[in-house]
Amino acid sequence: MAQVLEFKLPDLGEGLTEAEIVRWMVEVGDVVTVDQPVVEVETAKAMVEVPCPYGGVVTARFGEEGAELPVGAPLLTVAVGEGAAARPARDSGTGGEAAGPARAGEPEAGEGRAEEAKTGGSGNVLVGYGTSEAPARRRRVRPDRQASVVADGRANGRVRTAGPVVEGPVPVISPLVRRLARQHDLDLRELTGSGPDGLILRADVEYALRAAAAQGGRTAGQENGQVAAAVGGTPSAAPRSGGVRTPLKGVRGAVADKLSRSRREIPDATCWVDADATELMRARSAMNAAGGPKISLVALLARICTAALARFPELNSTVDTEAREVVRLDHVHLGFAAQTDRGLVVPVVRDAHARDAEALTAEFARLTGAAREGRLSPGELTGGTFTLNNYGVFGVDGSTPIINHPEAAMLGVGRIVPKPWVHDGALAVRQVVQLSLTFDHRVCDGGTAGGFLRYVADCVEQPAVLLRTL
């Protein structure tokens, strides 16, 4: 007899708690094999194809494309075992309706995982998610608890009845949205969703709470001051009329969270210097004229960075706030800022200190291409120890960048342009660049930061200085 197994959104690693459905790769009724990709999701880190740990027939999908699901929420159900192909298939729609009630003697969705060895379950699917352990069975509601469940159903979009709780037609998928509405006694049936097909998003709930506050309405949450904590404002703050509201989620949300934390926790300072990059540009031209793979300018700057960090290792560190210790790191994992259609991302070149200019060029090219296609893995976007930010590509000279928490410093590079410069005692037109270093003042003082930046500028002006460390 076929068993219906429920596949939930797995832990995608690196502290990610939710993902947005970008594209379903299977339909209800399709036959899937073990570890076959079934859905493409977008996290705050990257685009990920999620494989299914079961082989069988898809009986239900949960969530439309564009919906945001928390880790642990159901993705789909699969009928496995004998008779699976004969099971009726019914599309789940926006509300994630299952393919139908379980027949007599048949286990409910999610049950029977202990028999995975017999039904074709795979091993670990993604980071932190395994299919070898049987999850807790679906909780049964005792009769004496039925009344409280029904009372709780209002915020969850359920119909109040004297019998079993019945899901209503409220287009809400995220349990986080339901919980937020329940905490503030907000009836989701009264809201109009701004998501695909009228899907109610968290932003819709937050807007409704702000609107109620502006109109003087008092909900259970407002009475004890919870609205301000839930939506990040004050109960008296009224939303601005008009304009376009864009939820802070995905890459934009992750960037906002990290930059806010950096500004909140790191006492940063910035120093800068102008440098004559004429000789560096000539050296690069000579390297590329000699044949072989072309060397990129950012690779040469990265090589200079790693040499400078070897001299000033204080800047390749992080602060353990709980232990009140500065942790000096052994390896240089160099992050670099890359602007993509999805927003700003910071891919990381592992062990940059052990790579020459040619290897750095190849790795920068690979990671940049993957970033533009949205195919970077979470591991390629985390673990950096120092960041190189080439904002000169935007046609600007200088910047005071925000440190990529929990790193201790970031080197900024402006555009390289012809400018008047005193060279060998005479005024000349030279290729000039502005370099800036933003650093965590807890890990070092200005003398160390200035020494690092001066060494970088010396290498830019006289690339032969690098020969001492090659």
C-alpha positions in Angstrom: 0.0 0.0 0.0 1.3 3.5 -0.9 2.4 5.8 1.9 2.2 9.6 1.7 5.3 11.3 2.9 5.6 15.0 3.5 8.8 16.8 2.3 9.5 20.0 4.2 11.7 23.0 3.2 15.1 21.8 4.5 17.6 23.9 6.5 19.7 25.6 3.8 22.5 26.3 6.1 24.3 29.5 7.2 21.6 30.6 9.5 19.0 31.0 6.8 15.4 30.7 8.1 13.2 31.2 5.0 13.3 31.0 1.2 11.1 32.2 -1.7 9.8 29.8 -4.3 11.1 30.9 -7.6 10.1 28.0 -9.9 8.4 24.6 -9.4 10.1 21.9 -11.4 7.4 19.3 -11.0 3.6 19.2 -11.2 1.1 17.4 -9.1 0.9 13.9 -10.6 4.5 13.8 -11.8 6.6 10.8 -10.9 9.9 11.8 -9.2 13.0 9.9 -8.3 15.1 10.0 -5.2 17.2 13.3 -5.0 15.5 14.7 -8.1 15.3 18.6 -7.9 11.7 19.6 -7.5 11.7 23.3 -6.7 14.1 26.2 -7.2 14.1 28.6 -4.2 15.9 31.9 -3.6 17.4 32.7 -0.2 19.1 35.7 1.1 22.3 34.1 -0.1 21.7 32.4 -3.4 19.4 30.4 -5.7 19.2 26.8 -4.8 17.6 23.8 -6.4 16.0 21.6 -3.7 16.1 17.8 -4.3 13.4 15.5 -3.0 14.5 12.7 -0.7 11.7 10.4 -1.8 10.8 8.6 -5.0 7.1 8.3 -6.0 4.2 10.4 -7.2 3.7 14.1 -6.3 0.3 14.4 -4.6 0.4 18.0 -3.5 2.5 21.1 -3.7 2.5 23.8 -1.0 3.0 27.4 -2.1 2.8 29.2 -5.4 5.8 30.8 -7.2 6.7 34.0 -5.4 5.6 32.7 -2.0 8.0 32.9 0.9 8.2 29.8 3.2 10.0 29.4 6.5 12.4 26.4 7.0 10.3 23.4 8.1 7.2 24.4 6.2 5.7 21.7 3.9 6.9 21.8 0.3 5.1 18.8 -1.2 3.8 15.4 -0.5 4.9 12.2 -2.3 3.1 8.9 -2.5 5.6 6.1 -2.3 5.5 2.3 -2.4 3.0 0.0 -4.1 0.1 1.6 -5.7 1.6 5.1 -5.7 1.1 5.5 -9.4 -2.6 4.8 -9.1 -3.2 7.5 -6.5 -5.4 10.4 -7.6 -3.5 13.7 -8.0 -5.1 17.0 -7.2 -3.3 20.4 -7.4 -2.8 22.0 -4.0 -3.4 25.6 -5.1 -2.4 28.6 -3.1 -3.6 27.2 0.2 -1.5 24.1 -0.1 -4.5 21.7 0.0 -3.4 18.1 0.2 -4.4 15.6 -2.5 -7.3 14.4 -0.5 -8.0 12.8 2.9 -6.2 9.6 3.8 -8.1 6.5 3.0 -8.9 4.0 5.7 -5.8 2.3 7.0 -3.5 4.7 5.1 -1.0 6.8 7.1 -1.4 10.6 7.0 1.0 12.9 5.3 4.3 13.0 7.1 3.9 9.6 8.8 5.8 6.5 7.9 9.2 8.1 7.6 10.6 5.4 9.8 10.1 3.1 6.8 12.3 5.2 4.5 14.7 2.5 4.0 11.9 0.5 2.5 10.4 3.4 0.5 13.4 4.8 -1.1 14.3 7.8 1.1 17.7 9.4 0.5 20.3 10.5 3.1 21.0 14.1 4.0 19.5 16.3 1.4 20.9 19.7 2.3 22.8 21.2 5.3 21.2 20.4 8.5 18.4 18.3 7.0 18.2 14.5 7.0 15.7 11.9 6.1 17.0 9.2 8.3 15.0 10.2 11.4 11.3 9.9 11.7 9.7 13.2 12.7 7.0 13.6 15.3 3.6 12.5 14.2 0.9 15.0 13.5 -0.4 16.2 16.8 -4.0 15.1 17.6 -6.3 17.6 19.3 -8.0 16.3 22.3 -11.8 17.0 22.6 -11.2 19.2 25.7 -8.7 21.3 23.6 -11.0 21.6 20.6 -12.7 24.8 21.9 -9.3 26.6 22.3 -8.2 25.5 18.8 -11.4 26.9 17.3 -11.0 30.2 19.2 -7.5 30.4 17.8 -8.7 29.8 14.3 -9.8 33.4 13.7 -6.4 34.8 13.1 -5.5 31.7 11.1 -8.3 32.3 8.6 -10.3 29.3 9.8 -14.0 28.9 9.9 -15.5 28.7 13.4 -17.6 25.6 13.7 -18.6 23.3 16.5 -16.9 20.4 14.8 -13.4 20.0 13.4 -11.5 23.0 12.4 -11.9 23.7 8.6 -9.4 25.8 6.7 -11.0 28.8 5.1 -10.1 30.4 1.8 -7.6 32.9 3.3 -4.6 33.1 0.9 -1.9 32.9 3.6 1.0 30.5 3.4 3.6 31.7 5.9 3.2 30.6 9.5 5.0 33.7 10.5 2.3 35.8 8.9 -0.4 33.8 10.7 1.4 34.1 14.0 1.9 37.9 13.7 -1.8 38.3 13.0 -2.8 36.0 15.9 -0.6 38.0 18.3 -2.4 41.2 17.4 -5.9 39.8 17.1 -6.0 40.7 13.4 -8.5 38.9 11.2 -6.7 37.9 8.0 -10.0 37.5 6.2 -10.3 41.3 6.3 -7.0 41.9 4.4 -6.3 42.1 0.7 -3.0 40.5 -0.1 -0.4 42.2 -2.3 1.4 39.0 -3.3 0.8 36.8 -6.3 -2.9 35.8 -6.7 -3.8 37.9 -3.6 -1.4 36.1 -1.3 -1.2 37.9 2.1 2.4 38.8 2.9 4.0 39.9 6.2 4.2 43.5 4.7 0.4 43.5 4.4 -0.1 42.6 8.1 2.4 45.2 9.2 0.7 47.8 7.1 -2.7 46.9 8.6 -1.2 47.2 12.1 0.3 50.6 11.3 -3.0 51.8 9.8 -4.9 50.7 12.9 -2.5 52.6 15.1 -2.8 55.7 13.0 -6.6 55.6 13.2 -6.5 55.3 17.0 -7.7 51.7 16.9 -6.6 49.5 19.8 -5.9 45.8 19.3 -4.7 43.4 21.9 -1.2 43.8 20.7 -1.3 47.6 20.7 -2.5 47.7 24.3 0.7 46.2 25.7 3.0 47.9 23.2 3.7 44.9 21.0 2.9 46.6 17.7 6.0 48.7 17.8 8.2 45.7 18.4 6.5 43.7 15.7 6.7 46.2 12.9 9.8 48.2 13.9 8.0 51.5 14.5 5.9 53.3 17.1 2.1 52.9 17.6 1.6 56.5 16.6 3.6 56.4 13.4 1.3 56.7 10.4 2.3 55.3 7.0 3.1 57.8 4.3 0.5 58.1 1.6 1.3 57.0 -1.9 4.6 55.7 -3.0 5.8 52.1 -3.7 6.4 49.7 -0.8 9.1 47.1 -1.3 9.5 44.4 1.4 13.0 44.1 2.8 13.5 40.4 2.0 15.9 38.2 0.1 19.2 39.7 -0.8 18.1 43.2 0.1 16.9 42.1 3.5 20.1 40.3 4.2 22.2 43.3 3.2 20.0 45.6 5.4 20.4 43.3 8.4 24.1 42.9 8.1 24.9 46.5 7.5 22.6 47.6 10.4 24.4 45.2 12.7 27.8 46.4 11.5 26.9 50.0 12.2 25.4 49.0 15.6 28.3 46.9 16.8 31.5 48.1 15.1 33.2 51.4 16.1 34.6 52.0 12.6 37.0 54.7 11.3 38.2 55.6 7.8 41.5 56.8 6.4 42.3 57.4 2.8 45.2 58.4 0.5 45.6 59.3 -3.2 48.1 57.1 -5.1 49.8 57.2 -8.5 48.7 54.0 -10.2 50.5 54.7 -13.5 53.2 52.1 -12.8 50.7 49.5 -11.7 48.8 49.9 -15.0 52.0 49.6 -17.0 53.0 46.4 -15.1 49.6 44.9 -15.8 50.0 45.7 -19.5 53.4 44.2 -19.6 52.1 41.0 -17.9 49.3 40.6 -20.4 51.6 41.3 -23.4 53.8 38.5 -22.3 51.2 35.9 -23.2 49.1 33.5 -21.2 45.9 34.2 -19.4 45.1 37.9 -18.9 45.6 39.3 -15.5 42.8 41.5 -14.1 43.3 44.7 -12.2 41.3 43.5 -9.2 43.5 40.4 -9.0 46.6 42.6 -8.7 44.9 44.7 -6.0 43.9 41.5 -4.2 47.5 40.3 -4.3 48.6 43.7 -2.8 45.9 43.3 -0.1 47.2 39.8 0.9 50.7 41.1 1.1 49.7 44.0 3.2 47.7 41.7 5.6 50.8 39.6 6.0 52.5 42.7 7.3 49.6 44.0 9.3 47.7 40.9 10.5 45.6 42.8 13.0 43.3 43.8 10.1 42.7 40.1 9.3 40.8 39.4 12.5 37.4 39.5 14.2 36.2 40.5 17.6 34.7 37.9 20.0 32.4 40.2 22.0 31.4 37.6 24.5 34.9 36.7 25.4 36.2 40.3 24.9 39.0 39.0 22.7 40.4 39.9 19.3 40.8 36.7 17.2 43.6 37.0 14.7 42.8 34.7 11.7 45.4 32.4 10.0 44.0 32.4 6.5 42.9 35.3 4.3 39.5 34.6 2.7 39.0 37.7 0.6 35.5 39.0 -0.1 34.8 41.3 -2.9 31.7 43.4 -3.6 29.8 42.5 -6.7 26.7 44.3 -8.0 24.2 42.0 -9.6 20.6 42.2 -10.7 19.6 40.7 -7.4 21.5 43.3 -5.5 24.9 43.6 -3.8 26.6 40.3 -2.9 30.0 39.6 -1.5 31.5 36.4 -2.9 34.6 35.0 -1.1 37.9 33.9 -2.6 39.1 31.1 -0.2 42.8 31.2 0.8 43.5 34.2 -1.3 46.9 34.6 0.3 48.0 31.3 -1.3 47.0 32.3 -4.9 49.1 34.2 -7.4 47.7 36.9 -9.7 46.7 34.4 -12.4 44.8 32.1 -10.0 43.1 35.1 -8.4 42.0 36.3 -11.8 40.4 33.0 -12.6 38.6 32.7 -9.3 37.3 36.3 -9.5 35.9 35.6 -12.9 34.3 32.3 -11.8 32.6 33.9 -8.7 31.5 37.0 -10.6 29.8 34.9 -13.3 28.1 32.7 -10.7 27.0 35.9 -8.8 25.4 37.4 -11.9 23.5 34.1 -12.6 22.4 33.8 -9.0 24.2 30.5 -8.7 26.5 31.1 -5.7 26.3 28.6 -2.9 25.9 29.8 0.7 29.4 28.7 1.3 30.7 31.0 -1.4 29.1 34.0 0.2 30.2 33.5 3.8 33.4 33.2 5.8 35.2 36.2 4.5 38.0 37.7 6.7 38.7 40.9 4.7 36.8 42.7 1.9 38.1 44.5 -1.2 35.5 47.0 -2.6 36.2 48.3 -6.1 33.6 51.1 -6.2 35.6 52.8 -9.0 33.6 50.7 -11.5 30.7 53.1 -10.7 32.7 56.1 -11.8 33.3 57.5 -8.3 36.5 58.5 -6.6 35.9 57.8 -2.9 33.6 56.2 -0.3 33.4 55.4 3.4 32.1 51.8 3.1 30.5 49.9 6.0 32.5 46.9 7.2 31.2 43.5 6.3 30.4 42.2 9.8 32.1 40.3 11.5 35.2 41.3 9.6 37.5 44.0 10.9 38.4 46.0 7.8 37.6 46.8 4.1 39.8 48.4 1.5 38.0 50.7 -1.0 39.3 51.5 -4.4 38.0 54.4 -6.5 38.3 55.0 -10.2 41.7 55.3 -11.9 41.7 58.6 -13.9 44.3 60.9 -15.4 45.0 63.8 -13.0 47.7 66.4 -12.5 50.4 65.0 -10.3 53.9 66.0 -9.2 56.2 63.3 -10.6 60.0 63.5 -10.3 59.7 67.1 -9.2 57.6 68.2 -12.2 54.0 68.5 -12.9 52.7 65.6 -15.1 49.5 63.9 -16.0 49.4 60.5 -14.1 46.8 57.8 -13.5 45.6 58.5 -10.0 43.4 56.5 -7.7 42.0 57.1 -4.2 42.3 54.3 -1.7 40.3 54.2 1.5 40.5 51.8 4.5 37.6 51.5 6.9 38.6 49.5 10.0 37.3 48.4 13.4 39.0 50.6 15.9 38.8 47.8 18.5 41.4 45.7 16.7 44.0 48.4 16.1 44.8 52.1 16.3 45.3 54.6 13.5 49.0 53.9 13.3 48.4 50.3 12.2 45.6 51.3 9.8 47.7 54.0 8.3 50.7 51.7 7.9 48.5 49.2 6.1 47.1 51.8 3.7 50.5 53.4 3.1 52.0 50.0 2.2 49.1 49.3 -0.2 49.6 52.8 -1.8 53.4 52.1 -2.1 52.7 48.8 -3.9 50.3 50.6 -6.3 52.8 53.3 -7.0 55.8 50.9 -7.2 54.7 47.3 -8.0 58.3 46.2 -7.5 57.8 46.5 -3.8 55.7 43.3 -4.0 58.8 41.4 -5.1 59.9 41.3 -1.5 56.9 39.1 -0.6 56.6 36.9 -3.7 
